[in-house]
Amino acid sequence: MKTLNISDWTWINVPERSTISDREIIIHTSPDTDFWRGTYYGLEYDNAPAIVVASQERYWTLKAKVSFSSDTYFDQCGLLIYQDKDNWMKSGIEYQKNGFQQLFSVVTNNGFSDWSMADFDRVTQTMYYRLSRRGSDFLLENSVDGKQFCMMRMFHLFHAEELVQFGFFASSPGDSSFAAHFSEIEWTEGCWKEHGAPRF
């Protein structure tokens, strides 16, 4: 287990309200905040509150429990990698208007965001996430109980060769505010094993 102290965390876009302790980080969102770049409909955001640590270690795993309570469309929170405004990843649960919430991830390379998502249920707003690094490649997983994890996606960041900033974010792209809770935070040696098969 690696040690993360309160002094290790730094803010990207300081929120109006937050609480940081050794046991939990709480971020309160403000309206009209998000991370988003370069899609066809022209919206661009780089103003959501996020808290990160920086490391040059190339093999690690971050695990955390993320909880929130919202019934406002597009409210979201979860894990984040943030290199700069054009190169980052965000993931979590987003409240949607189609009868479901969505388990989502967005990877942004060189100023262009993709968006992958899967309909979840309407009530689950607590989820465990696990993010593992192997150099410039990353594995993102989720779990409802913190024990059995499922793969959400594997991805590459072009500007993550050495120092990587990673942690948590929360955003309210609409006219709302909520509190995102991040707890049971563990930073460990990487649990994502090297791929050993020669053909597949």
N, C-alpha and C positions, 0 to 999 in steps of 0.2 A: 504494500500500500504506500502510495506517495502522499506527502503531506501538503495540504492546501491551507494556508493561513489567510485570515481576513486581509492582511497586508498584500497578499499576492494578487488580489482582484483589482481591476481597473475598469472605469466606465467608458463606454462609447455612448454618447448622448445621455447625459445624466438625467434621471427622472426627477420629477417634482417631489415624489415620495418614494422612499425605499427603506428597507431594514436589512442589515447584514449581520449575521452572527456565525459562529462556528457550526451551528446546526441547520440554519436555514437562511436563504436569500429570498426576500419579497420585493417584487417590482410592481409599482402602481403605474399603469399606463395613462397617457393623455390622448385626447382625440387627435385624429389625423396624423398618426405615426405608423411607420412601416419601413421595411427594406424591400426594394423592388427596382429592377433596372431593365431597360432596353426591349420591352415587348412591343408588339405591333400597335397597341392602343395608347402608347405614349406616356403612361403614368410612370413617374420615377420618385422614389422615396429613399431617404438615407437618414431618417431622424428618429427611429425607434430606440428606446432605451435598451442597452445591453451591457452585460458585465462579463469580462473575459480574463483569462490568465494567458500568459505567453510562454511558449516553450520551444526549444530547438530539438527536443527529444523526438526521435523519428518513429518510435513504437510505443503506443500507450492506449489505454481505454478509459474513457470518462463515462460513468454511470450516474444517473440521478432520477429522482422522482419529481414529476412536474404536475402541479395541481392548479386549477383555476375554476372560477364560477362566472359564467357569462351566458346571456341569451341574445347577444347582439351580433349581427352578421359580420363575419370576417375577423372578429376578435381572435387572437392567436398567441401562443407562447410555446417555447420549447428550447431546443439546443441550437447553438450558433457557432459557426466559424467565421471570423471576420478578418480579412487581410487588408482590404480597403473598400471604398464604395463600389468598385467594379468587380470584386472577387470575394465571394462569401458563400456560405450555405446556411439556411435556416430550416428547421423542421419542428413539427409538433402536431397539435390538434387545432383546427380552425372551425369556428362556429359558422355553419352555412344555412341557407334558407330553403334547401331542397328536401327537408325532412330528415336529414342526417347532419352529423358533423363530418369533417374530413380529416383523415390522417394524411399529412402532407410533407413534402420536402421540396425545397427550391435550391438549385445549384446555379450560381452565377459566376461565369468565367468571362473575363475581358468585357464586362459591361452588359452581358446578355443573360437574362434569367430564364431557366426552364421551370416547369412546374409539374410535379407528379403528385397524384392524390388518390385516395381510396375512400369511399363512403364508409363511415363508422356508424355507431349508433347516436342517439340524441342525448344520452344521459352521461356517458363516461367522460369525465373531465379531469381524471387522474390517470397518468400513464408513466411508466418507467421507460427511459431511453438509454441506449448505450452507443457511444461513438468511439470507433477505434481507428487509429492511424497506423499506416505503413508507408512511410515516406510521404509522397504527394497523393496517395490513394487513401480512401476512407471507407469504412463500413458503418452504416447506420442501422440500428435495430430498435425494436420496441417490445414492451411486455406489459401485460395488465397486472401481473403479480410480482414482478421484479426477479423472477426465477427463470421462466421459460421465455426466451427471446426469439423474435421472428425478424428476418431481414426485411428492411424497408427499401434500401438501395445501396449499391456500391458506386462510388463516384471518384472523379479525379479533379483536383484543383491545380490549375496551371501555375499559380503563384504561391505554392506552399512547399517550396523546396527545402527551406530551413526553418525559420521562425514561424510558428503558427499561433494565432490568437483564437481561443475557443472558450465557450461558456454558454451563457443563457440570454434569451431576449424575450420581450413581450411587446405586443403592438395592438393598437386599436385604429385601423384605417378609417373607421367611421366616426360617428359622434358619440363616443362612449369612453368609459374608463373601468378597469377592473384590476384586481390584485392577482399576480402570478406568484406561486410558491414553488421554490426549488429546494429540495431537501434530500437526505440520504445520499449526499454527493460523495462519490468515490473516484479517485484517480489512481489507476493501477498500471502495472506492466501490461503490455498489450495482450489481449486474449484472442485477437484475430490471427490465426495461425497462417504461416506461409503456405501457399498453394503448391502441393508437391506432385500433382499428377502431370505427366509429360504431355498428354494430348487433350485433356478436358478437365 
